[in-house]
């Protein structure tokens, strides 16, 4: 059984809650909620957290490793903006 991740979450609980409210991407919401639950030590085991969020534990382990090394901005998926094609009429 996997234990609760033992590393520091740099963001405050209130900042994470604010980020969750503003987020529209479901994967980002799950990742931010995971960080919030880890910060507040809501679950005793990482597997319990993954089960609660209905998220694959291996996926969670992978992006938590990235978070530990590089921070929150790297694990969040950013929406790509679509570029408008400007059509030019030939006269």
DRENFI-191402 format. One record per atom (N, C-alpha, C): x, y, z; chain; residue in three letters; atom name. Coordinates in steps of 0.05 Angstrom, whole numbers, plus 5000, padded with zeros to 4 digits. Layout:
residues N
east:north:up:c:r:a
X:Y:Z:A:ala:CA
...
***
This chain:
residues 91
east:north:up:c:r:a
5017:4976:5000:A:unk:N
5000:5000:5000:A:unk:CA
5017:5025:5000:A:unk:C
5010:5044:4984:A:unk:N
5025:5068:4983:A:unk:CA
5016:5088:5004:A:unk:C
5036:5101:5016:A:unk:N
5030:5120:5036:A:unk:CA
5024:5147:5024:A:unk:C
5015:5165:5040:A:unk:N
5010:5193:5032:A:unk:CA
5036:5205:5022:A:unk:C
5036:5219:5000:A:unk:N
5061:5232:4990:A:unk:CA
5073:5250:5011:A:unk:C
5099:5247:5014:A:unk:N
5112:5264:5035:A:unk:CA
5130:5284:5022:A:unk:C
5118:5305:5011:A:unk:N
5133:5327:5000:A:unk:CA
5117:5352:5005:A:unk:C
5131:5375:5002:A:unk:N
5118:5400:5008:A:unk:CA
5102:5411:4984:A:unk:C
5078:5420:4989:A:unk:N
5062:5434:4969:A:unk:CA
5067:5463:4974:A:unk:C
5077:5477:4955:A:unk:N
5086:5505:4958:A:unk:CA
5062:5525:4959:A:unk:C
5041:5519:4944:A:unk:N
5018:5537:4943:A:unk:CA
5002:5534:4969:A:unk:C
4990:5556:4977:A:unk:N
4973:5555:5001:A:unk:CA
4946:5542:4994:A:unk:C
4932:5533:5014:A:unk:N
4905:5521:5010:A:unk:CA
4886:5541:4997:A:unk:C
4887:5566:5006:A:unk:N
4869:5586:4994:A:unk:CA
4875:5591:4965:A:unk:C
4901:5591:4958:A:unk:N
4909:5596:4930:A:unk:CA
4900:5573:4913:A:unk:C
4903:5548:4923:A:unk:N
4894:5525:4907:A:unk:CA
4864:5525:4903:A:unk:C
4849:5533:4924:A:unk:N
4820:5534:4921:A:unk:CA
4812:5555:4900:A:unk:C
4825:5578:4901:A:unk:N
4820:5599:4881:A:unk:CA
4826:5589:4853:A:unk:C
4848:5575:4850:A:unk:N
4856:5565:4823:A:unk:CA
4835:5544:4814:A:unk:C
4825:5528:4832:A:unk:N
4805:5508:4824:A:unk:CA
4779:5521:4815:A:unk:C
4771:5542:4829:A:unk:N
4746:5556:4821:A:unk:CA
4748:5569:4793:A:unk:C
4772:5578:4786:A:unk:N
4776:5591:4760:A:unk:CA
4781:5572:4737:A:unk:C
4788:5547:4743:A:unk:N
4796:5528:4723:A:unk:CA
4772:5515:4709:A:unk:C
4776:5510:4683:A:unk:N
4754:5497:4667:A:unk:CA
4763:5469:4657:A:unk:C
4788:5464:4656:A:unk:N
4798:5438:4647:A:unk:CA
4796:5417:4669:A:unk:C
4782:5395:4664:A:unk:N
4777:5375:4685:A:unk:CA
4802:5363:4696:A:unk:C
4822:5357:4679:A:unk:N
4847:5346:4688:A:unk:CA
4861:5365:4707:A:unk:C
4861:5390:4700:A:unk:N
4874:5410:4717:A:unk:CA
4860:5412:4744:A:unk:C
4833:5410:4744:A:unk:N
4818:5411:4769:A:unk:CA
4826:5388:4787:A:unk:C
4827:5364:4775:A:unk:N
4835:5340:4790:A:unk:CA
4863:5343:4802:A:unk:C
4881:5353:4786:A:unk:N
4909:5356:4795:A:unk:CA
4910:5377:4818:A:unk:C
4896:5398:4815:A:unk:N
4896:5419:4836:A:unk:CA
4882:5409:4862:A:unk:C
4860:5394:4858:A:unk:N
4847:5382:4881:A:unk:CA
4865:5362:4896:A:unk:C
4880:5347:4880:A:unk:N
4899:5328:4892:A:unk:CA
4920:5343:4909:A:unk:C
4930:5364:4898:A:unk:N
4950:5380:4913:A:unk:CA
4937:5392:4939:A:unk:C
4913:5401:4937:A:unk:N
4899:5411:4960:A:unk:CA
4895:5390:4981:A:unk:C
4886:5366:4973:A:unk:N
4882:5344:4992:A:unk:CA
4909:5335:5005:A:unk:C
4930:5336:4989:A:unk:N
4956:5329:5000:A:unk:CA
4965:5350:5020:A:unk:C
4961:5375:5013:A:unk:N
4969:5397:5030:A:unk:CA
4954:5395:5057:A:unk:C
4929:5389:5056:A:unk:N
4912:5388:5080:A:unk:CA
4912:5360:5094:A:unk:C
4927:5341:5082:A:unk:N
4930:5314:5093:A:unk:CA
4902:5301:5098:A:unk:C
4885:5304:5078:A:unk:N
4858:5294:5079:A:unk:CA
4857:5263:5079:A:unk:C
4874:5251:5063:A:unk:N
4875:5221:5060:A:unk:CA
4901:5211:5071:A:unk:C
4899:5187:5083:A:unk:N
4923:5174:5095:A:unk:CA
4941:5162:5074:A:unk:C
4929:5151:5052:A:unk:N
4944:5138:5032:A:unk:CA
4939:5151:5005:A:unk:C
4959:5150:4988:A:unk:N
4956:5161:4961:A:unk:CA
4936:5145:4945:A:unk:C
4934:5120:4950:A:unk:N
4914:5104:4935:A:unk:CA
4885:5112:4943:A:unk:C
4881:5120:4968:A:unk:N
4855:5130:4976:A:unk:CA
4848:5156:4962:A:unk:C
4867:5173:4959:A:unk:N
4864:5199:4945:A:unk:CA
4856:5194:4916:A:unk:C
4872:5176:4903:A:unk:N
4867:5170:4875:A:unk:CA
4839:5158:4871:A:unk:C
4832:5140:4889:A:unk:N
4805:5128:4888:A:unk:CA
4783:5148:4892:A:unk:C
4787:5166:4911:A:unk:N
4767:5187:4916:A:unk:CA
4762:5204:4891:A:unk:C
4784:5211:4877:A:unk:N
4782:5228:4854:A:unk:CA
4776:5212:4828:A:unk:C
4775:5186:4831:A:unk:N
4771:5168:4808:A:unk:CA
4792:5174:4786:A:unk:C
4817:5174:4796:A:unk:N
4840:5181:4778:A:unk:CA
4860:5158:4780:A:unk:C
4872:5149:4758:A:unk:N
4891:5127:4759:A:unk:CA
4915:5134:4777:A:unk:C
4922:5117:4795:A:unk:N
4943:5123:4814:A:unk:CA
4970:5126:4800:A:unk:C
4976:5111:4779:A:unk:N
5001:5113:4765:A:unk:CA
5003:5141:4752:A:unk:C
4982:5150:4740:A:unk:N
4982:5176:4727:A:unk:CA
4987:5198:4748:A:unk:C
4975:5195:4772:A:unk:N
4979:5214:4793:A:unk:CA
5008:5214:4802:A:unk:C
5020:5190:4805:A:unk:N
5048:5188:4813:A:unk:CA
5066:5203:4793:A:unk:C
5060:5199:4767:A:unk:N
5077:5211:4747:A:unk:CA
5077:5242:4748:A:unk:C
5053:5254:4749:A:unk:N
5052:5283:4749:A:unk:CA
5060:5295:4776:A:unk:C
5057:5279:4798:A:unk:N
5067:5289:4824:A:unk:CA
5097:5291:4824:A:unk:C
5110:5272:4810:A:unk:N
5139:5273:4808:A:unk:CA
5147:5298:4792:A:unk:C
5133:5304:4771:A:unk:N
5139:5328:4756:A:unk:CA
5134:5353:4773:A:unk:C
5113:5353:4789:A:unk:N
5107:5376:4806:A:unk:CA
5130:5380:4826:A:unk:C
5139:5358:4838:A:unk:N
5161:5361:4857:A:unk:CA
5186:5374:4845:A:unk:C
5191:5367:4820:A:unk:N
5216:5377:4807:A:unk:CA
5212:5405:4795:A:unk:C
5188:5410:4784:A:unk:N
5185:5434:4767:A:unk:CA
5163:5453:4775:A:unk:C
5145:5445:4793:A:unk:N
5124:5463:4802:A:unk:CA
5097:5460:4788:A:unk:C
5078:5476:4797:A:unk:N
5051:5473:4788:A:unk:CA
5046:5481:4759:A:unk:C
5060:5501:4750:A:unk:N
5055:5511:4722:A:unk:CA
5061:5490:4701:A:unk:C
5079:5472:4707:A:unk:N
5087:5452:4688:A:unk:CA
5066:5429:4686:A:unk:C
5052:5423:4708:A:unk:N
5033:5401:4708:A:unk:CA
5005:5409:4697:A:unk:C
5000:5435:4696:A:unk:N
4974:5444:4686:A:unk:CA
4973:5445:4656:A:unk:C
4952:5435:4645:A:unk:N
4948:5434:4616:A:unk:CA
4936:5461:4607:A:unk:C
4949:5474:4590:A:unk:N
4939:5500:4580:A:unk:CA
4923:5496:4554:A:unk:C
4902:5511:4552:A:unk:N
4885:5509:4528:A:unk:CA
4899:5524:4506:A:unk:C
4900:5510:4483:A:unk:N
4913:5522:4460:A:unk:CA
4893:5541:4447:A:unk:C
4902:5565:4440:A:unk:N
4884:5583:4427:A:unk:CA
4885:5578:4397:A:unk:C
4862:5580:4385:A:unk:N
4860:5576:4356:A:unk:CA
4867:5601:4342:A:unk:C
4884:5598:4322:A:unk:N
4890:5622:4306:A:unk:CA
4870:5624:4283:A:unk:C
4861:5648:4280:A:unk:N
4842:5652:4258:A:unk:CA
4857:5656:4232:A:unk:C
4847:5643:4212:A:unk:N
4858:5646:4186:A:unk:CA
4845:5669:4172:A:unk:C
4861:5687:4162:A:unk:N
4850:5710:4148:A:unk:CA
4850:5703:4118:A:unk:C
4827:5702:4107:A:unk:N
4825:5696:4079:A:unk:CA
4829:5721:4063:A:unk:C
4844:5719:4042:A:unk:N
4849:5742:4025:A:unk:CA
4835:5736:3998:A:unk:C
4820:5755:3991:A:unk:N
4806:5752:3965:A:unk:CA
4824:5763:3943:A:unk:C
4826:5748:3922:A:unk:N
4842:5756:3899:A:unk:CA
4824:5770:3879:A:unk:C
4831:5794:3871:A:unk:N
4814:5808:3853:A:unk:CA
4827:5811:3826:A:unk:C
***
